[in-house]
Amino acid sequence: WPLEKPNDQNMIDCGGLEMAWVVRPPGKVVSGEVFSVTYSVTARDSFYQWAINNNVFPNSSISSAAAAKMFCENHDCPVNWKDADGENCCIHHANIHSCPLDFMTTERICGPWIPDDGRIFTHTLSTAGKMTQINWTAKVVLVHVGVTSLIAHIRVGRMQVALEATSNVVPAIGTLCMGVCGGIVEGVYVCCVCLCMSSLKVAIGLPVTIVMISFVILWFKYQKQRLLWDESWIIDFNQIKQDQIARTTMGSMMSVPMANSDSNASCVTTLSSGTAQANSRKQLFTHTGIYDGRSVAIKRIQTKTFSLSKTIRQEVKQVRELDHPNLCKFLGGCVEVPNVAIITEYCPKGSLNDVLLNEDVPLNWGFRFSFANDIARGMSYLHQHKICHGRLKSLNCVLDDRWVCKITDYCLPTYRREDAGEPLSSYQMRLREVYMPPEYQSSNQEPTLAGDVFSYSIILLEIATRSDPVPVEESSLESAWCPPLPELITGKAENTCPCPADYVELIRRCRSHIPAHRPTFEQIRKFVYRINPNKVSPVDMMMNLMEKYSKHLEVLVAERTQDLMHEKQKTDRLLYSMLPKQVADDLRQGKPLQAQSYVSATVFFSDIVGFTQLSSTSTPYQVVDFLNKLYTTFDDIIDNYDVYKVETIGDAYMVVSGVPRENGIHHAAEISSMALDLVDVCKTFRIPHKPNTQLQIRAGIHSGPVVAGVVGTKMPRYCLFGDTVNTASRMESTSEALKIQVSSSTFYLLEEIGGYLMQCRGMMQVKGKGDMVTYWLEGKQPLQTCKDPGVKGPSIKVANKKPGSSMSVLDVDRERQMYASIPGLLNHDL
């Protein structure tokens, strides 16, 4: 068959792969007896070419018949058959399946497609190996009476092959007769006592009666043996997925004492941010996972060796037969070291101890009586089956999502036995002493039913007081088993026990020093039900509490919403300090961002003169501290202007105006005024680690068209592109200390705006640009001399020209033509 989705109709040719029985299954076997079978697996040379043609081997390195033969005959398989697959092993699966024909409806043979759901009653351990092994042997046990179909099943690459045989299984019956009259009746071996009867009716009726009685006895024995040896409860630990979902319930959120993994406490205890009060206590929570689509609790058993003995099988059989709404259901177990574990039903509200110690969970006496009654019902069921818990305590009582209390950690004493566990802490020893009946103090007595009743009295104390049974203060261990009775009458009406006298009397009777004087759990259940005035379900009580605290929750939600808004505002401020507001809003909404072109903007660059020399004589921390203080000062100044800080790279500082918010031609004035302030502040700024060194910067400004956009998705940055950025950088690099060099385009814009003092520097050779006329920005004109709009600006003061730097008429005309088309410039100003 193909490896994927085989069925009774899609069989394929074996292509030269042959299987044969060497020691075939017996034609008649006795139920429960072990027998061995041997089968051979061989492959002709033609099989490997057929396998290549039909793409049988998934290993990509196998591309020829020779490679396939080499792989099957020489390649070693993994030591553990579970690690074997078609990629690393030729015969990566070999075992025996068997199916009683009485359990099969439409199938003709026990095919490999039949699921392991109870119809495959023998499924031997798998093996893996090379094709050269030839003979394969397995031990088989058949238990179902009747004809059984067996197949020797192997998997080679993407195909699977089976060799079929049948056996007749007969029941195992000992020798019962003194005579020789044995025979088969309806396919069942029987023997009868051969007595000389005078009556033919008696002679016929006696064998029939014996057969019927034997059949009934065998049927009951078979059913018991079937459940004893059934291994459907065994769970592969690798099939349990880790449960990473945090459960936000009203359950426990307390830090509880470590109890040597005895508790089925809720995983929501991990949400607690509190710490234990004593060094001997620590936070405890149950490991959880996902198995078969539902959440389960995982109790790990710390053991170095584990054997699935008959005693453990009997314990598992006993616990699987138990079913009660107040018992935490056993789901299965893992039996492979080091992942030995017990898998049980998961109760998300946590342990009773957790809930009682959590003051944030309001519990009226209706809830408390409900917990006490649930525990009494569950223990009464166990005691009716002659099962003693022996470890009853509030940590072993858990609450499901409907606030029903269930008992866990019962039965399976041999399965739970650990040989590699951590030693008990002082708190754990004291806790064990508290729950231990007084008759256990002087002898190593086995747990008794009366001892469970004493432990129940301690739980009643915890329910009444909502406190730890072991006080934080040190006290003598001699009196630890008998804590004082609670003060059941308090000042708050909701915490007042409705029947304190009856409740105290129940505790006194349950912890009597004479075991025979303690009541049974059935008597306790009836007594608790009688004294409980609120005979309603926990769900109904919870609905009443939900209505009672609904307004409180609304106020709490409003407060949390306000806190959320405050945090959002902080996030917005941080985001808007890194990106323009419109760009940040578009990114947050997931809109695609496209680069935007601006016809006119002014770019400012500055750097520190002698920064390389300064850095070489300073530590990295001093350089960072110095730049941080300098650029923080710059950032405070630029907040007064309509500009946008693009970035700082080392000692370079880049600012733009007119982007992303356009402002006509005023961007030149905004950048120029800002630049004058930055230069002025540098004259008074003192380097922290070199206070006697004068800080000097050089600056450059250029105006022109730019393109702006966001680059990248990780740490996105708002960047400027275009020749204007390069020219502004050249203006800065060719500037001088504590001076601001502006290009002609910026000069003409400032002249049109008016109010600035500039001096012509002359013709400069600019790398990548050629000859350019540049100007020094020296300051602002006094306010009284500022011109009105429309009035031609003041004449420009021209600096004394150095030899070789004078401008000709042709140079001036060239500059005018270069900037005649700049938006915002008037031709008559040129």
N, C-alpha and C positions, 0 to 999 in steps of 0.2 A: 504494500500500500504506500501511497505518498505519506510523508511525515505529517503534513498539515491536513486536517479534516478527513481522516480515513473513514470509510463506511463499508457496508456489505456489498456495495455495487461498484466501487472504483478501484478494484484490485488491478495491479499492473504486473507485467512480466518481471521475473527476477533477474533476467539478463545474465545468467551464468552463476548466480549465487545459490549454493545448495546447502540445505540443512537436513539432518537425519538423526533419528533416535539411536544412540549407542546403548543406553540403558533406558528403555521406555517406561512410562508409568505403568504400575501393575494394573491388570484388568480388574482386580478386586482388592480393595484396601479397607482397613478398619478405621472407623472415625477416630481422629485424634492421634493416630500413630504416624511417626515420622518415616518417610522413605526418601530415597535419593533418585534423581534422574540425571542422565547425562545425554547431551546432544552435541552433534558436531556441526561446525560452520566452516565451509570451504568455498573458495572462489576460483573459477577457471580464469585463464588468462584473458579470455574473451569478455569476462565481466568488466574488467577495468576499462576497456575501450567503450563498452556499452555505457558504463557509468559516466565517462567523459562526454559521450554523445547526448546523454540525457541529463547532464548537469546535476549529478547526484551529490558530488562533493562541494560543499559551500566554500572550502578553502580556496582562495583566489590563486595560490601558488601551484595548485594542481591543475595543469593544463594538458597533460598527455597521459596515455595509458601507463607508460613507464613510471611517471611521477606518482600516479595513483597507486600502482603496485608498491612502490617504495614507501609511500605513506602508510599503507595498510599493513605491510609486513615488517617494517623496521621502525616506524615512529612510535615512541613510548607514550602511553597515555598518562594523564595525571594520577597521582596516588589515590586521591579521593574521587570516587566515581561521580560525586555531585559536581565536580569541577569539569567533568568531561563533556564535550559537545562535538558537533561535526567539524569544528574548526581545528581541534587539537587531538582527535582520537578517531580511529577508523570505526570500530564497534564501540560506540559510546554509550550503549545501554543494552543490557542483557539480563532478563529475569523470567520468572514463571508466573503466568496469570491462570486463574481457574474460576469457572463460573458454573454453579449447579444449574442443570438444564431446566429444573422446575422453576427457577427464578427468571428465566429468559422467555420472552414473549415472541418477538419478531426476529431476533438474531438467530442465525444458524450455528455459529461457533462463538467462542469467547474471544471476540476480536479486540484489538487494541483501542478501538474507539469507545468501548464501554466505559463509562466514568467510574471512578472509585467511590461509588455511592452506596455500597452494601451488596451489590450484585457480584463484584469481584471479591470473593471471600479468601482467596490466597493471593498475595502479591509479594513475592519474595524480594529480598534486598537486591538491588541492581548491582551489576558489575560492569567493567569496561576493559578492553584489551585489544591486542593485535589480531590480525587474521590468522597468523601462524599458530595461535593457541589451539585451534581446531576443536578440542573437546572442552565443553563447559558443563559444570556440575552444579546442582542446586538441591537443597533439602526442602521438602514440601510436606505440609500437614493439611489434610482435608477433613472437615468436620461435618459437613452437611450430607445426610444420608440420601442416596440416590445416585443417578448418573451425573458425572461432572465432566465438563469439557476443560481440558488443559491446553495451554499453548506455551511453547518456548518462544519468547518474543525478543527480537534484537532490533537495533536501529543502526543503520549504516548511512552516514551523511543525511540526505533528504528522503530516504526511503526506510521503511520498516518491514520486517519479514517475520512470519510466525510459522511454527511447526505444531500441528494439532494432534491430540490423542484424547481418548476418553477413559474414565475409570468409574467402576461401580463402588460406591462407598457404602459399607454396611455398618450397623451400630456395634459398639463394643459391649459385649455381654459376657459375664463370667460363667463358669460352670455351675449350674444350679441343680443338676439332676443327679440322682444316684443310679439311674438306669442308663439305657442307651438310646432312648427314643428322642433324637434330635431332628430338627428339620427347619424348613423355611416356610413361614406363613406370610403371604403378601410381601415378599422381599425382605423380611426381617428374620434374622436368626433367633430361634427360641429353642429351649429344651424343657422338658417336662419330667415330672416324677412318674415313673412307670409303676403303677400299683395294680394289683389284681382286683379289679372291681367287678362286682357281679352285675352292676347296672350299666348298660351302654350309655345312658344319658349322662351319668356321672363321668364316665370315661371320656366322653366328648366335651362336656362342659368344663371340666377341670383345666385341660390345656388352653381352652379359649380364655378362661378367666385369668390364667397365669399370663397369657400373652397380653391381655388388656392391661393387667396390673403392671407388667414389665414395661409396656409401652408408655403408660402414664409416668412411671418412675423415671424412665429414660428421658421422656420429654422434659420433665421438670429439671432433671440433672443436666440435660443438654442446654436448656435455656440459661441455667446458672453458669455453666461452663462457657457458654457463648459470650455472656456479658463479662465474665472474668477475663477471658483472653481477647476480647475485642479491643482493638487499639485505635479505633476511630477518634478517640479523645486526644491522641497525641498530636501536638501542633508543632510544625516546623517554625523555629524562632525567626527564621529569615522571612517568613510570610507575614510577620507582624510589622506593620509600618509604624514609624515613630509619629506620635501625635503632637504636632507643633502648634496647634490652635489653642490660644489662651481662652479659658472659659470664664466668662463674666457672669457669674451667678450670684445668688444671695447666700451662697455657702460660706464655708470657713475661709477666713483670710488671716488666721492666727499663726504665730510661730509656736509650735507645740513641741513637747519633749521628744527626744529620739527614743524610739521604742523597738530598736533592733529589727526594723522592717516588719513589725507585727501588724501595723495599721494599714487599712485600706483608705487612708485619708485622701481628701480631694487634692488634685494637682493645683487647684486655685490657691492653695496655701503659698505657692511661689509668688503670688502677687503681693504678698505682705512685704512691707518695707521695714517692719519692726525687727528687733533682735530679741534673743532670749534673755531672760533676767539672770540666769545663772550660767556659769561656764560649762556646766555639765549638760546643758540643754542646747538643742539646735533645731533649726527648722526642718520639718519632715513633710514629705509629700510622696504620694504613690506614683510610681512609673506607670504611664498610660501608653496605649498604642491603638492602632486601628487594625482589627482582624475581622475578616468576613464582612466588611462594610460597617462595623459598629465599633464604638469605643470600648476598650477592655482595660481592666486593671491587671498589672503585671507584678507579681511578687517574686523577686529573684531569690534563689536559694544558693547561699554561699557554700559550695561544696567542691572538693577536688575530684571526687569519684562519685559516680551514681550508677546503680544497677537496678533495672526494672524487675525487681524480685516479685515473688508471688505475694508477699505481704503488702507491697505497694499496690499491686493489682487489686487485691482484696479491698484495700482502703479506697481506691478510686472507684471500684464497683459500688461500695457502700455510699460514697458521697454522690455518685451519679443517680442513685435511686431516690435521693432526697429532693423534694420539691415543695416549697412553701413561700408565700409572699413576703415573709419576714426573714428569709435566709438569702444571703448573697449567693447567687447561683454559680456553681462550678462549671466552667466552659471547656477546660482542657488543661494540658500541661506540656511543657517542653522538657525533654529528657536527655538532651545532649550537653555534656560539659563543654564549656563553662556557662552555657546558657540555660541551666536548669531553672525552671520557673513554673509557677502556678498561675493560670489565667482564669480570672473570675469576672463577674459582672461589675461594670464600673458605675459607681454612684457619685454624681457630680457635686453634691452638696457638702461632701467631706465627712469626717468622722463626727460623732456626737460630742467628743471632747473638744474638737475645734469649734463647733457651733456654740457650745455652752460657754467657752472662754472668750468668745468674740462678743464684746459688749455692743458692737454696732448692729447685731442681729437681735431685734426685739422678740422675746419669747414669753408669751403669757402662759398661765398654767394650763390652758387648753392644749397648747403644744407639748408642754412637759408631760402631762398625763398621757398624751398620745405616744410619746417616745417610750415611756415606761410600759405602756400596754403592748406596744409592738415588740419590745424585747421579751416580755413575758410570753407572748404568743409564740415567738420563734423558739425560745428555749423550751417551752412546753412540748413543741413538736419534736425537738431533738431528744428530750427525755422520754417521750413516748416510744421512740425507736431505740432506747437504751444507749444513747450516745451522750457522753459527757464532754462538754466543751473544754474545760480545764484552763482556758486563757481568756475568760470573759472579762471585759473591761470596756470603758467608754471609747477607747481607741479602736476597738474591734467591732464597734457598732457604727454603721455608716448610713447616710441619708441619701435617698435617690431624688430625682427631680420633682417628685410629688410629696416630698417631706415624709416619706415612709421610712421608718428606721429598720435596717436589716442587719443581721448578725453575719460576721465574716470570720475567717481564720478558724473554722471548726473542722474537725476530722483531719485525716492525712497526717498523723503524727510522725510516721516514718519518712514520708515524702518531705516533710518540712525540716527534718533533722539536718543541722548544719555542722560542718567540721572546720570551716574557715571563717567563721563570723568574728566580728570585733568583740572584745570583752565588754561586759556591761559596765556602764558608768555608775557612779554613786546614786544618781537620781533614778536610774532604771532599777537598781537593786531596791531602793526605797519604795518605788512604785510597785514592784512585785510583792514586797512585804505587805503593802497596804491591801492588796487584793487577795492575799493568801489567807485562807481560813486559819483559825487558831490551832485546830487539830493537826495542821501540817507543820507547825513550828518545831515539833520535837521529833518528827520522823519523816522519812522520804516516802510518804504515802502517795499512792496513785490518785489522780483526780477523781472526785466523786460527784454525784448529782447534788448532794447537800453542799459541797464546796462551791458549785456554780451559784446556788442560792445566796451564799454569803457574798460572793463577788457582786451579785445583783444589788445587794444592799448598799455597797459603796457607790454604784452607779446612781441609785436613788438619792444618795447624799449629794453627788455632783449635780444632779438635775435640780435639786432644791436650792443649793447654794450658788450654782454656776461658778464654782471655783475649782482649782486644782486639788485633787485628793492628797497630794504631797505638798505641804506648805513650803514656802521659800525658806523660812527660818529652819535652822537645824533643830531636830528633835530626836529623841532616842528611838532606835529601831524597835525596841521592845514594845513601844506603844504605837508604832506606826500602823499596825493592823487594825487598830480600833480608834479612828478619829472621832472627835466629839460630834454629837447630834447637832443638826443645823438649827439656827433660829428661823423658823418658818414664817413668823409673823413680822412683817416689816411695815414701814410707814406708807409705802406706795400701794395704792389699791390694786394696780395691775400685777404686782409682785407678791401679793398676799395669797397664801395657799388657802383654798376654800374649805379645806378640812384638815387642818394641821394635826389634830390629835390622832386621826386615823392614819395619816401619812407617817407620823413618828412611830406609831405602834407597828406599822408594817415594817419599818426599818429595824426596829428592835427585834421583831420575830425572825426576820431574815438573817440577822447576824447573831443569833443566839449561839452561846458557847457549846451547847449540846446539839450536834447535828440532827438528831432525831426530832428535836423540837422545831426545826425550821420547816416552813410550809413548802408544798410542791409548787411548781410554776403554774400548774393548772389552777390551784387555789389562789395564787397571786394574781393571775389574769382576771379571775372573777372578782377579786377584792378591788383591784384597781379600777375595773369597769364600774363597780358599784359606787366608789367614792368620787368618781369623775363627774362633775356636774355638766360639763360641756361634751356631750356625746355627738360631736360632729367631726367630719374628716379634716385632716390638716389642710386640704385644698380650700375648703370653705373658710377656715380660719385665716388662711393666707389672703383670700379675697377681701375679707373684712379689714385685714391689716393694710392691704394695698389701698383701699378706699380711705383709710384713716390717715395714711401718710402721703396721699397723692399731692396735697398742697405743699407739703415739705419738699417733695421731689420737684415740683414746678419751680419753687424758689431756688433750689439747688441747681437746676438746669439753667435758670436765668443767670445765676452767678457764674457758672462755668462758661456760658455763652459770652458774657462780658469779658471774662478772662481771655477767651479765645480771640475776641475782637482786639483786645490790647496787644496780644501776641502778634496778630495779623498786622497791626499798625507798625510794630517794631520791624517785622519782616519787610513790610513795604518801604519803610524808611531805608533799610539796608539795601534793598533792591534798587530803589531810585537813586541811591548814592553811587551805584555801580553802572547803571544804564539810564538813558533818558526815559522819562515817565511813559511816553507813548510807546516806545520800543519795549519797555518792560511789560506793559499791559498787553501788548500784542503777543509777546512770548508766553505770558501766563495763560492766555486764551487759546494758545495753540495755533495762532494764525501764521501763515507763511510770511516770512520777512524778506522783502526785496530791497536792494540798494536804491537809494534816492539821490538824485542829482540836485545840487544847489548852484545856481548861476553865479552867486557872489557870496563869499565868506572871507573872513580874515583869520589867519592861523598865526599863533605865537609859539616860538620856541625859545628856551633858555637853557643854559648849562652853567656849571661852576668852573671858573677859571682855576687851573691848577689842581683839579680834583684828583688826578692820577697821583701827583706828588703828595697831596694830603692823605690819600688812602694808604699809600705805602708807608707812611709814618704813624698810622693809626691802627687800632685793632678793629676787627669787623664789627664788634659791638659798638664801638665809638662811632664808626661810620654810619651804622644804622640809626643810632640815637640822634646823631647830628642831622641826617637827612629827614628823619621823622619830624623833628622840631622845626626844621626849615620849611618843609612842605606843608606841615600843619599850619604854620603862619601864612604861607601862600594861599592855602585853601580858605582860611578865614577872610582873606582880602578879596578873593575872586567871588565870594558870596555877594559882594556889593555890586556886581556887574552882571550884565546879560551875557554871560559866557558859559561855556561847557568845558570842563576839564576832561581831556581825552585820555591821557595816561602819563605816567612817569616811568622812564626807563633809566635806571641808574641815577645819574645826576641831571638827566634831561627832564624838562617840564614842558608839556604841550597843552595848549588851551586854544579853543576855537570859539568864534562868535558868528552868529548867523546860521548855525547848525546846532541842534535840529530845528530850532524855532527861527524862522526868517525874520529879519528886522530891517529890511531895506538896505540903506548904506550905513546905518549906525553901527554895524559890526566893527568898522574900522576905529570909530571913536571909543567903543567899549573896550576893545583890546588895547588901544593906545593908552587910555587912562589907567587901565589895570597894570600895564607894563611899567608905567611911571611909578605907580605905588609899589610894585614889587622891587624895583631898583632902589627906591628910597628906603624901604625897610631893610634891604641888604646892607645899607651904609651903617645902620645901628645894630644889626644882628651880630651876636657873638657866638662863635663856635664853642660848644660846651667844654670840650677837652683842650681847646686852644683859644682861650679868651683874648689873647693879644694879637691874634691873626685876623686881619680884615677880610671878611667874606666878599668876594667879587664874583658877579655873574655877568654874562654877556647875553644879549637878547636880540632876536630877529623877528620881523613881522612882514608878512606878505598877504595880499588880497587877490582873490580870483575864484574860479569855479572849482568845486570839489564834489566827490561822490562819497556818501556815507552809508554804512551798513554794518550788520552784526556778523561776525566771523566765528564759526565753530559752534558746537553744541555743548562741549565741556568747557566750563568757565568762559561763556561767550563774552566777546568784547565788542564795543562799538568803535569802529575804526574809520579813518578818513583815507581816501585815495585820490590821487591826481597829482599833476605837476605842481599845483599850488603848494602842496605839502613839502615837496622836495625843495622848491624855491625858498619857502620860509625857513627850512632847515639850513640852506646855504646862507641866508641872511644872518642866521645865528652864528654859524661857524666862522664867518668872515667878520663878525662884529668884534668889538673891543670890550675890555673890562668896564663894568658899570655904565655901559652905553647900550642904546637901543637903535639898531639899524633897520630901516624900513625900505621897502622897494618903491619904485615909482608909482605902481598901481595904488599902494596904500597912501603914498604922499598926495596923489591927486584927490583921493576920496577925503582925506583929512583937510585938504585945502578947501574942498567944496563945503565940508561941514563947518570948518573954521574953529579957531580957538586953540590952536596948537603951534608951538614954536619948533621949527625944523631947520636944519642946516644941511646943505648939499655936501655930501662927502666926495662926489665925483664919480668918474667912470671906474668900475671895479671889474676885474677879471673873475668871473664866477664859474666854478667847475661845473661843466655840463650845460651851462647857460650862455657862456660867452661874455661879452662886455655888457655890463648893466650899470645904470645910473642909480645910486642909492643915496639915502639921506639919513641924518642923525635926528632922532626924536629927542628934543632937549627939554620939553616941558609944555605947560599950558600958558596961554596968554592970561593976563589979569582979567577979572570978570568985567571990569568997566570998559575994556577994549574989545570985548567980544562983539562980533558983527551980528546984525539982524539977518534973517533969512532973505536971500535974494541979493544981498550986498556983497560985492566982490571982496574976497578975503585979503588980509594984509600981505604985503610983499614978503617974500621969503628971504631970510637972512642966509647969504651964501658964505660958506667958510672960505678962508684963504686957501687958494688952490696950491697944491704942491706942484713942482715942476713935473711935466709929463702927464698931469691929470686934468688939464683944462679941457672944457667941453667946447666943441665947435658947433656951429649952427647946424651942420648936418647931423651931429649926434642928437641935438635937441629935437629936430624934426623926426628923427627915427624913433625917439621915445614917445613923441606925441602920436605917431601912427600906431605904435605898438599897443597903446592903452586907449585908443579912441573908441573902441567898441565895448569897453567895460561898462556893464549896467550901472547906472547911477552917476556916470560922469557926463558932464556937459562939454560940448565941443568948444564953446568959447572959453572954458576954463583951461583948455589945453594950449 
